[in-house]
Amino acid sequence: MKFPSAKRWLIALHTLAGAIIGIVVLHPVTKAVYWFEFRDNMLVEADSLWGFLLNRFGSAFSIEMVPMSLIFALIGGSIGLGFALYHLAIVGRNRTVRYLEKELAEDLPSLIKGGENEHIEFKASVRWDLRQGKTNRVLEGVIAKTIVGFMNHRGGSLLVGVTDAGEIVGLEHDYQTLKHKDRDGFERCMTDIIKARLSGDLCSLVHCAFYDMQGKDICRVIVEPSPYPVYYQDGKVSRYFLRTGNATRELDAREALAHISRRPANG
C-alpha cells in the first residue's frame, strides 16, 4: 500500500509514541497487576505498590531487562500502528463520503447540458465503437487515460453513454460485449480496466453510479483525486496524464516532474 510522506510520518509518530507508552505505561501497569496478585509470595521487600514500581522501574533499564522492555515497546508500537491505520482509514472514508456527497448533489441533466469541462467528460462507450459497429478495446485505453487525468488533477466525473454532443446513447452496446450484460457487469469491466492499465489499489478512488435517462442506462464514473501521482501503464512504459480544461493530455517528463513537484501533499 502506498502512502504519501505526510501519512508515513503520521504512522511513524504513532508507532513511536505507542512504543514509548508500552515501556512507560504498559510495563508498569503489568507490574502493578503482578504486585496485587502475588505480593504475599514475593521475596523482595515491597511494602507498597509505589515502592515496588520504583524498584522495578529502576531495574527496567538494566541489561538483563532489555528484552522485556523491547517486548513492551513492540506491543505498544503495534497498538500505535494499528491506531494510526484505523485513524487514516476513518479520515479517508470521511473524505470520500464528503466528495461523493458533493458530486452527487449536482443535477445530472444540468451537467450534461453544461457540456464537458475541467471536471466533466463524456464518452459514448467503453469498448463499443459506434462508427465501426464492433468492439474496439482501444477505447478502454482512452477511458483509462481520462481517469488518470482526473486523478492527477482534482477529480471529476466521466459520463459513459453520452456522446460529445450531449446525446444520450446509453450502455446497451457495451452491455452486449460483457459476460454479465447488466450494470454489475459494466462496473466489473471498469474495475478490470483500472487494474490492468493503472493499479488495483486505485479502484477505491473510482465509483460508478447508474441512471436511467430517456429509457437508457448511463453510468457516471466518479473519480476522486489521488494523493500521489498516477501513471497509465502502456506496456512497459508509464505515461503521465493530466486533466486540463475540457481535455486530457499527456505531459512529457519535464512537465510531469514540474506538476508533481507542485502537487499539494494531500493525505
Residue pairs with C-beta under 8 A, 6 or more apart in sequence:
1 201
2 201
2 228
3 11
3 267
4 227
4 228
4 265
4 266
4 267
5 265
6 265
6 266
6 267
7 88
7 227
7 267
10 84
10 87
10 88
11 81
11 84
11 85
11 88
13 84
14 80
14 81
14 83
14 84
14 87
15 77
15 80
15 81
15 84
16 77
16 80
17 80
18 76
18 77
18 78
18 79
18 80
18 81
18 83
19 73
19 74
19 76
19 77
19 80
20 73
20 76
21 76
21 79
21 80
22 72
22 73
22 74
22 75
22 76
22 77
22 79
23 60
23 69
23 72
23 73
23 76
25 76
26 72
26 75
26 76
27 60
27 68
27 69
27 72
28 53
28 56
28 57
30 72
31 52
31 53
31 56
32 49
32 53
35 42
35 46
35 49
35 52
35 53
36 49
39 46
39 52
42 52
44 52
44 55
45 51
46 52
46 55
59 65
60 68
60 69
61 69
96 204
96 224
99 155
99 222
99 224
100 207
100 222
103 155
103 157
103 222
104 209
104 222
108 159
108 211
108 213
108 220
109 213
111 120
111 157
111 159
112 122
112 159
112 162
112 166
112 168
113 166
114 120
115 166
115 246
116 122
116 164
116 246
117 245
117 246
118 153
118 154
118 156
118 243
118 244
118 245
118 246
119 150
119 154
119 155
119 156
119 157
119 243
120 156
120 157
120 159
120 246
121 146
121 150
121 156
121 157
121 158
121 159
121 246
121 248
122 159
122 162
122 163
122 164
122 166
123 139
123 142
123 143
123 146
123 158
123 159
123 160
123 161
123 162
124 130
124 160
124 161
124 162
124 163
124 164
124 169
125 139
125 160
125 161
125 169
125 171
125 173
125 174
126 139
126 140
126 143
126 160
126 174
126 186
126 189
126 190
126 193
127 135
127 136
127 137
127 139
127 140
127 174
127 177
127 189
128 134
128 135
128 136
128 139
128 173
128 174
128 176
128 177
129 135
129 136
129 139
130 169
130 173
135 177
140 193
140 197
141 197
141 232
141 234
143 158
143 160
143 190
143 193
144 193
144 194
144 197
144 198
144 232
145 232
145 239
145 241
145 248
145 250
146 158
146 241
146 243
146 248
147 158
147 194
147 198
147 206
147 221
147 223
148 198
148 230
148 231
148 232
148 240
148 241
148 248
149 241
149 242
149 243
149 244
149 248
149 249
150 156
150 158
150 223
150 225
150 243
150 248
151 202
151 205
151 223
151 224
151 225
151 226
151 230
152 225
152 226
152 229
152 230
152 240
152 241
152 242
152 243
152 259
153 225
153 242
153 243
153 244
154 225
154 243
155 222
155 223
155 224
155 225
156 223
156 243
157 220
157 221
157 222
157 223
158 220
158 221
158 223
159 218
159 219
159 220
159 221
160 171
160 174
160 218
160 219
160 220
160 221
161 168
161 169
161 170
161 171
161 174
161 216
161 217
161 218
161 219
162 168
162 169
162 218
163 169
168 213
168 214
168 216
168 218
169 216
170 214
170 216
170 217
170 218
171 186
171 216
171 217
171 218
171 219
172 216
172 217
174 186
174 189
175 181
175 182
175 185
175 186
175 217
178 185
178 186
178 188
178 189
179 185
180 188
183 208
183 210
183 217
183 219
186 208
186 210
186 219
187 208
187 219
190 206
190 208
190 219
190 221
191 203
191 206
194 200
194 202
194 203
194 206
195 203
196 233
197 232
197 233
198 230
198 231
198 232
198 233
199 230
199 233
202 226
202 230
205 223
205 224
205 225
205 226
206 221
206 222
206 223
206 224
207 221
207 222
207 224
208 219
208 220
208 221
208 222
209 219
209 220
209 222
210 217
210 218
210 219
210 220
211 217
211 218
211 219
211 220
225 266
227 266
227 267
228 267
229 240
229 256
229 260
229 263
231 238
231 239
231 240
232 238
232 239
232 240
232 241
233 239
239 250
240 250
240 251
240 256
240 259
240 260
241 248
241 249
241 250
241 251
242 248
242 249
242 251
242 259
251 259
